[in-house]
Amino acid sequence: MTVYADNAATTQMSTAAIAATTDALTNIWGNPSSIHGTGQEALKALDAARRKVAEIINAEPREIYFTSGGTESDNWAINSAAENGAKSGKKHIISTAFEHHAVLHTLKKLEKQGFEVTYLDVHSDGIVRPQELSAAIRADTCLVTIMFANNEIGTIQPIAEIGAVCRERGVPFHTDAVQAAGHIPIDVQAQNIDMLALSAHKFHGPKGVGALYCSKKQRLNVFIEGGAQERGKRGGTENVPGIVGLAAALEDASARMSEAAAKTAALRDKLIAGLSKIESVRVNGSLEHRLPGNVNVCFEGIEGESLLLMLDMQGIRGSSGSACTSGSLDPSHVLLAIGLPHEIAHGSLRLSLSEYNTDEDVDYILEQTAPIVARLRSMSPVWEKKLKTTD
């Protein structure tokens, strides 16, 4: 039996996305910048996709820019805000220590260029406190960048409240919504969001395509020189099939959101309840403010990588954290940010479900995980030491 439980890393393309992408590859192959009929058909498809994405998040079409994915969108938004802030002497940024590395690495680069970054505490539940954000804002703050939902522990931030604080203080607010888009409601107006990143392959769309929302009130700088595409901000011929697939996937996911979230959350809760029966297990992050499909636990006394390999041998596809750091032997920066010690953070397991999963999938995961954990602990000197100290 094979169970795919790594949807936070990537998702299976939906039927709607496959159909739209295939149609575009077959029939809408022109260059949108060409003035002849074939090119104009591609331009129509591009414009329709832009309108569709804008409508779903309550933005205007001219505020949507298509990119290669969430990483590019995050980089573009943060660097633009930083460059604009520096021009007026503002070089202070506020973020959190458990952002995706697309954000953290960009901030580290900016720190080397003279920017100061304040990293807010996310507390043991993985939730930012808006009042602490308010206290951290200074006269020279040029950007607040806080993710919508965490990619490892699935905690959903109080985005509307965070955005309201930023709006009241006149500071641009960017959010990495890569894990949230298509899974929980997004309204950039109601939630006071100035810039937002999303990526198609996280909501059953194609890989290699994403979008950046940037409010018309914010200045977005040129990211790629070379052409007039994307309102002159991102040169290069547009990936029309990918963009069409993104819009179709987001539309489909949004239409089915309530039903899919209810089904996935029920599977998530069943899985958490079953895993919690294993001795010395910790569930990471808020249980209340959590993505529908996210399960993140730590098993004391074992290495997460060993657990992953043994689960994979039984056909269960999971992860120990972000797919972008899967080659790292260091414990998750997210788990360290919520206060876990290294020795416990090393034993992490992230299982991320979707509406494509079933009760049988969850039963199989539970059936296989407990004996694997027991086997690994039987070989673990760390676990042996724990048993001796508790005797």
Secondary structure per residue as TSV (DSSP state, phi and psi in degrees):
chain	resnum	aa	ss	phi	psi
A	1	M	-	360.0	139.7
A	2	T	-	-117.6	129.9
A	3	V	E	-124.1	118.4
A	4	Y	E	-90.6	114.7
A	5	A	-	-132.1	43.8
A	6	D	B	-131.7	44.0
A	7	N	T	-70.5	-16.7
A	8	A	T	-71.6	-23.0
A	9	A	T	-81.5	-48.8
A	10	T	-	-165.9	159.8
A	11	T	-	-119.4	156.9
A	12	Q	-	-69.0	136.6
A	13	M	-	-65.4	139.3
A	14	S	-	-75.8	160.2
A	15	T	H	-58.8	-40.2
A	16	A	H	-63.6	-41.9
A	17	A	H	-68.8	-40.7
A	18	I	H	-62.7	-44.8
A	19	A	H	-62.8	-44.7
A	20	A	H	-67.8	-42.4
A	21	T	H	-66.1	-43.6
A	22	T	H	-63.2	-42.3
A	23	D	H	-61.6	-42.0
A	24	A	H	-67.1	-41.0
A	25	L	H	-61.1	-35.5
A	26	T	H	-84.6	-42.2
A	27	N	H	-116.2	-15.5
A	28	I	-	-122.7	58.8
A	29	W	-	-95.2	4.3
A	30	G	S	-72.4	168.0
A	31	N	-	-88.4	120.3
A	32	P	T	-59.6	-17.1
A	33	S	T	-86.9	-8.6
A	34	S	-	-78.7	142.3
A	35	I	-	-88.1	-8.0
A	36	H	S	-78.9	174.5
A	37	G	H	-58.0	-42.1
A	38	T	H	-64.1	-40.9
A	39	G	H	-67.5	-38.5
A	40	Q	H	-68.9	-29.9
A	41	E	H	-64.3	-40.1
A	42	A	H	-66.3	-38.2
A	43	L	H	-64.6	-39.2
A	44	K	H	-61.3	-42.9
A	45	A	H	-65.0	-39.8
A	46	L	H	-63.6	-45.8
A	47	D	H	-64.6	-38.9
A	48	A	H	-65.0	-40.8
A	49	A	H	-63.9	-40.3
A	50	R	H	-64.2	-43.1
A	51	R	H	-63.4	-39.3
A	52	K	H	-65.2	-47.1
A	53	V	H	-63.0	-43.4
A	54	A	H	-60.7	-44.5
A	55	E	H	-61.4	-40.7
A	56	I	H	-65.9	-35.2
A	57	I	H	-102.9	9.4
A	58	N	T	63.4	48.3
A	59	A	-	-119.4	179.9
A	60	E	-	-98.4	147.9
A	61	P	G	-54.4	-36.4
A	62	R	G	-70.8	-8.1
A	63	E	G	-94.9	1.8
A	64	I	E	-105.8	125.6
A	65	Y	E	-121.5	129.9
A	66	F	E	-89.6	140.3
A	67	T	E	-134.5	-171.9
A	68	S	S	-87.5	-4.1
A	69	G	S	151.2	-175.1
A	70	G	H	-63.8	-37.8
A	71	T	H	-61.7	-46.9
A	72	E	H	-63.5	-43.1
A	73	S	H	-60.8	-44.0
A	74	D	H	-61.8	-47.4
A	75	N	H	-58.8	-46.2
A	76	W	H	-61.1	-48.8
A	77	A	H	-63.8	-48.0
A	78	I	H	-66.7	-45.2
A	79	N	H	-64.9	-37.8
A	80	S	H	-63.2	-47.8
A	81	A	H	-62.2	-39.2
A	82	A	H	-66.4	-45.1
A	83	E	H	-61.7	-43.2
A	84	N	H	-67.4	-38.2
A	85	G	H	-65.6	-42.1
A	86	A	H	-60.5	-32.6
A	87	K	H	-64.3	-25.1
A	88	S	T	-110.0	16.9
A	89	G	T	80.9	14.3
A	90	K	-	-102.9	114.3
A	91	K	-	-133.2	37.1
A	92	H	E	-119.7	132.2
A	93	I	E	-126.9	145.0
A	94	I	E	-117.4	133.0
A	95	S	E	-148.9	-159.7
A	96	T	E	-129.8	164.1
A	97	A	T	-80.6	-7.1
A	98	F	T	-114.8	25.9
A	99	E	S	-66.8	163.7
A	100	H	-	-64.6	153.3
A	101	H	H	-65.4	-19.7
A	102	A	H	-59.5	-32.9
A	103	V	H	-87.0	-49.6
A	104	L	H	-61.0	-43.6
A	105	H	H	-67.1	-34.0
A	106	T	H	-65.9	-40.8
A	107	L	H	-66.7	-38.5
A	108	K	H	-62.8	-39.0
A	109	K	H	-63.1	-42.4
A	110	L	H	-67.7	-33.7
A	111	E	H	-61.7	-36.3
A	112	K	H	-68.6	-19.4
A	113	Q	T	-95.4	8.4
A	114	G	T	103.6	2.7
A	115	F	-	-81.6	150.5
A	116	E	E	-107.9	131.6
A	117	V	E	-118.8	128.1
A	118	T	E	-99.2	123.8
A	119	Y	E	-103.2	112.1
A	120	L	E	-70.5	150.3
A	121	D	-	-70.9	136.0
A	122	V	-	-104.0	1.5
A	123	H	T	62.0	176.0
A	124	S	T	-70.4	-19.8
A	125	D	T	-92.5	-2.4
A	126	G	T	75.2	29.6
A	127	I	-	-124.3	130.8
A	128	V	-	-77.2	141.5
A	129	R	-	-97.8	118.2
A	130	P	H	-55.3	-34.8
A	131	Q	H	-65.9	-31.7
A	132	E	H	-73.0	-33.3
A	133	L	H	-62.7	-46.7
A	134	S	H	-57.9	-40.8
A	135	A	H	-69.0	-24.1
A	136	A	H	-86.5	-17.9
A	137	I	-	-69.6	134.3
A	138	R	-	-121.7	174.5
A	139	A	T	-64.6	-25.3
A	140	D	T	-102.7	16.4
A	141	T	E	-76.1	123.5
A	142	C	E	-106.7	-9.8
A	143	L	E	-164.8	141.7
A	144	V	E	-117.1	124.7
A	145	T	E	-127.3	110.2
A	146	I	-	-135.5	128.7
A	147	M	-	-66.5	150.2
A	148	F	S	-70.6	-48.3
A	149	A	B	-144.4	137.5
A	150	N	-	-73.5	139.3
A	151	N	T	-76.3	-17.0
A	152	E	T	-103.2	-51.0
A	153	I	T	-102.2	-2.5
A	154	G	-	74.0	9.1
A	155	T	B	-71.8	133.4
A	156	I	B	-95.7	127.3
A	157	Q	-	-83.8	156.6
A	158	P	-	-75.6	72.0
A	159	I	H	-61.2	-43.7
A	160	A	H	-61.2	-41.0
A	161	E	H	-69.0	-41.3
A	162	I	H	-61.5	-45.3
A	163	G	H	-62.8	-37.0
A	164	A	H	-65.1	-40.2
A	165	V	H	-60.6	-46.4
A	166	C	H	-63.8	-41.7
A	167	R	H	-63.8	-42.0
A	168	E	H	-64.3	-34.8
A	169	R	H	-93.4	-0.8
A	170	G	T	73.0	31.1
A	171	V	-	-112.6	130.1
A	172	P	-	-59.7	140.5
A	173	F	E	-120.4	119.1
A	174	H	E	-111.5	140.4
A	175	T	E	-132.9	134.5
A	176	D	E	-82.3	104.8
A	177	A	-	-105.6	25.3
A	178	V	T	-58.8	-40.9
A	179	Q	T	-82.7	-18.6
A	180	A	T	-90.4	-39.1
A	181	A	T	-58.0	131.2
A	182	G	T	85.5	-8.5
A	183	H	T	-117.8	-33.0
A	184	I	S	-135.9	154.3
A	185	P	-	-61.9	140.6
A	186	I	-	-129.5	129.5
A	187	D	-	-139.2	102.5
A	188	V	T	-66.0	-24.0
A	189	Q	T	-78.6	-52.7
A	190	A	T	-64.6	-28.7
A	191	Q	T	-98.5	8.5
A	192	N	T	57.5	43.0
A	193	I	-	-98.1	131.0
A	194	D	S	-94.2	-35.3
A	195	M	E	-143.0	142.0
A	196	L	E	-148.0	136.2
A	197	A	E	-109.9	140.0
A	198	L	E	-143.2	161.8
A	199	S	E	-139.3	129.7
A	200	A	G	-61.1	-38.0
A	201	H	G	-74.1	-1.9
A	202	K	G	-90.4	-11.6
A	203	F	T	-130.3	44.2
A	204	H	T	70.9	29.9
A	205	G	-	-108.8	-176.2
A	206	P	-	-75.3	157.0
A	207	K	T	-78.8	159.3
A	208	G	T	81.2	16.1
A	209	V	-	-146.0	137.9
A	210	G	E	-149.5	-169.8
A	211	A	E	-146.8	153.2
A	212	L	E	-123.9	123.5
A	213	Y	E	-91.6	129.1
A	214	C	E	-134.4	118.1
A	215	S	-	-54.3	143.0
A	216	K	T	-62.3	-15.5
A	217	K	T	-82.2	-11.6
A	218	Q	S	-104.1	146.6
A	219	R	-	-90.3	120.4
A	220	L	-	-104.6	121.8
A	221	N	-	-81.7	163.7
A	222	V	-	-64.6	130.0
A	223	F	-	-103.2	-40.1
A	224	I	B	-130.4	119.2
A	225	E	-	-77.1	150.8
A	226	G	S	135.5	-8.5
A	227	G	S	-174.0	175.1
A	228	A	S	-94.8	8.1
A	229	Q	T	-64.7	155.5
A	230	E	T	51.3	55.2
A	231	R	T	57.3	31.4
A	232	G	T	78.1	7.9
A	233	K	T	-98.9	-22.1
A	234	R	B	-142.0	94.2
A	235	G	-	-67.6	154.1
A	236	G	S	120.9	139.1
A	237	T	-	-59.4	131.8
A	238	E	-	-68.0	145.5
A	239	N	-	-82.7	78.4
A	240	V	H	-59.5	-47.9
A	241	P	H	-59.9	-40.7
A	242	G	H	-65.5	-42.5
A	243	I	H	-65.6	-42.9
A	244	V	H	-61.9	-40.9
A	245	G	H	-64.8	-39.7
A	246	L	H	-58.7	-50.0
A	247	A	H	-62.7	-40.7
A	248	A	H	-65.8	-41.8
A	249	A	H	-64.9	-42.4
A	250	L	H	-67.9	-39.4
A	251	E	H	-63.9	-44.9
A	252	D	H	-64.4	-45.2
A	253	A	H	-64.3	-39.0
A	254	S	H	-67.9	-38.1
A	255	A	H	-66.7	-31.6
A	256	R	T	-103.1	9.6
A	257	M	H	-58.4	-49.2
A	258	S	H	-62.5	-46.8
A	259	E	H	-64.6	-45.5
A	260	A	H	-65.8	-41.0
A	261	A	H	-64.4	-41.0
A	262	A	H	-64.2	-43.9
A	263	K	H	-65.3	-45.9
A	264	T	H	-67.2	-40.2
A	265	A	H	-63.9	-36.0
A	266	A	H	-65.3	-40.8
A	267	L	H	-65.7	-42.0
A	268	R	H	-58.2	-48.0
A	269	D	H	-65.2	-38.2
A	270	K	H	-63.5	-41.4
A	271	L	H	-68.1	-43.3
A	272	I	H	-61.9	-43.4
A	273	A	H	-62.1	-40.8
A	274	G	H	-69.1	-43.7
A	275	L	H	-67.3	-30.3
A	276	S	T	-67.4	-14.3
A	277	K	T	-78.0	-15.4
A	278	I	S	-74.5	139.7
A	279	E	T	-61.4	141.3
A	280	S	T	52.7	52.6
A	281	V	E	-115.1	145.2
A	282	R	E	-125.3	130.0
A	283	V	E	-90.1	128.3
A	284	N	-	-99.3	132.5
A	285	G	S	92.7	162.2
A	286	S	-	-59.5	134.5
A	287	L	S	-81.3	-23.8
A	288	E	S	-82.7	-49.1
A	289	H	S	-101.4	81.2
A	290	R	B	-144.0	144.4
A	291	L	-	-59.4	146.6
A	292	P	T	-56.2	-33.6
A	293	G	T	-106.1	5.2
A	294	N	E	-89.8	128.4
A	295	V	E	-128.9	121.0
A	296	N	E	-134.2	118.3
A	297	V	E	-133.1	159.3
A	298	C	E	-123.4	133.7
A	299	F	E	-106.0	116.8
A	300	E	T	-66.9	138.2
A	301	G	T	92.6	2.5
A	302	I	S	-134.6	166.0
A	303	E	-	-95.8	131.8
A	304	G	H	-60.8	-35.6
A	305	E	H	-64.7	-40.2
A	306	S	H	-64.3	-41.2
A	307	L	H	-62.0	-43.7
A	308	L	H	-60.1	-45.2
A	309	L	H	-63.1	-41.4
A	310	M	H	-72.0	-34.9
A	311	L	H	-65.1	-41.7
A	312	D	H	-61.4	-36.6
A	313	M	H	-62.9	-23.8
A	314	Q	T	-96.6	7.9
A	315	G	T	88.8	11.0
A	316	I	E	-101.4	117.3
A	317	R	E	-98.5	107.9
A	318	G	-	-131.4	-160.1
A	319	S	B	-154.0	170.7
A	320	S	S	-103.5	2.1
A	321	G	S	164.5	-144.9
A	322	S	-	-66.1	137.8
A	323	A	G	-64.2	-23.1
A	324	C	G	-74.2	-12.7
A	325	T	G	-123.9	24.6
A	326	S	T	-65.4	-19.1
A	327	G	T	-89.7	-0.2
A	328	S	-	-88.7	142.4
A	329	L	-	-95.2	-4.1
A	330	D	S	-75.2	149.5
A	331	P	-	-65.2	156.3
A	332	S	-	-57.0	130.3
A	333	H	H	-66.4	-26.7
A	334	V	H	-66.8	-46.1
A	335	L	H	-68.0	-35.2
A	336	L	H	-66.3	-35.6
A	337	A	H	-66.4	-27.8
A	338	I	T	-92.3	8.0
A	339	G	T	98.4	9.6
A	340	L	-	-76.4	139.5
A	341	P	-	-70.1	157.1
A	342	H	H	-54.5	-43.8
A	343	E	H	-65.4	-28.8
A	344	I	H	-85.7	-39.3
A	345	A	H	-60.7	-27.5
A	346	H	T	-66.3	-21.2
A	347	G	T	-97.7	34.8
A	348	S	E	-86.2	152.0
A	349	L	E	-141.0	124.5
A	350	R	E	-109.9	121.4
A	351	L	E	-117.2	118.3
A	352	S	E	-118.3	118.1
A	353	L	-	-98.2	164.8
A	354	S	-	-136.1	177.0
A	355	E	T	-66.6	-10.6
A	356	Y	T	-79.7	-14.8
A	357	N	-	-77.9	164.9
A	358	T	-	-131.3	170.5
A	359	D	H	-61.6	-36.1
A	360	E	H	-63.1	-37.1
A	361	D	H	-60.2	-47.5
A	362	V	H	-63.9	-42.8
A	363	D	H	-59.1	-40.4
A	364	Y	H	-68.4	-41.5
A	365	I	H	-59.0	-46.7
A	366	L	H	-65.4	-39.0
A	367	E	H	-61.8	-37.1
A	368	Q	H	-89.1	-32.1
A	369	T	H	-69.0	-47.1
A	370	A	H	-56.8	-49.4
A	371	P	H	-67.6	-30.4
A	372	I	H	-67.6	-43.5
A	373	V	H	-60.9	-43.5
A	374	A	H	-62.2	-40.9
A	375	R	H	-65.5	-44.5
A	376	L	H	-64.7	-38.3
A	377	R	H	-67.6	-30.6
A	378	S	H	-66.7	-19.3
A	379	M	T	-105.3	2.6
A	380	S	-	-96.7	119.4
A	381	P	H	-65.9	-28.3
A	382	V	H	-66.2	-43.7
A	383	W	H	-68.4	-38.6
A	384	E	H	-61.6	-41.6
A	385	K	H	-64.4	-40.4
A	386	K	H	-62.5	-42.3
A	387	L	H	-63.7	-38.1
A	388	K	H	-68.4	-36.8
A	389	T	H	-74.9	-21.0
A	390	T	H	-95.1	-9.6
A	391	D	-	-71.9	360.0
